[in-house]
Amino acid sequence: MKRVARVLAAFASLLLLWGANEAAHAADLSHAVVLVASERLSDSPLAQTVVLAAPLADGGHIGFVLNRPTGVKLESLLPDQESTRKVVDQVYAGGPVLRSYLFAVTRKPPAEEGTFVPLLPGLFAAMDGPAVDSLIEKSPNEARYFVGLMVWPPEALENDVQAGTWLVRHADADLVLPANARDLWKSLTGPEA
């Protein structure tokens, strides 16, 4: 009987170790991830947000809130730029940093103009005016436009994740640019998540 108890205890230890490894793997922030706001953020402006976060070379991260459509069309923000009238989707509130700047996330950047930063395979961020203008001119509805973004200094996001502020999910282009972004938080926290 003692031998069975030792085997069961060893098996339980292995399961706990495996679970810890899985949790550590899920929190690997060395590549782009999707962050889902936990209940710890329920009383903050980031309540029920979903964020794409990508690592920077200095150890920090940048990201965009994916599920905060503003109800404002791009042509309202840039009325003198005629090409903005072609953009069908509304602009999203990407985060509290640089809120007066316009960014875009797209699957395929125009090669010759502006600064594009790879976020994950098949997804790029237009980070300056020429890059965003190029998207608006050449492929206006193949990008999602954001005012502002999220920024974490080195180790800050890791600390937030360890504190349980964010749940970490695998990132892919389809999850980052869903057709219905308003329900994204619920779909990632519901029973089927």
Secondary structure, 3 states (H helix, E strand, C coil): CHHHHHHHHHHHHHHHHHHHHHHHHHCCCCCCEEEEECHHHCCCCCCCCEEEEEECCCCCEEEEECCCEEEEEHHHHCCCCHHHHHCCCEEEECCCEEEEEEEEEECCCCCCCCCEEEEECCEEEECCHHHHHHHHHHCCCCEEEEEEEEEECCCHHHHHHHCCCEEEEECCHHHHCCCCHHHHHHHHHCCCC
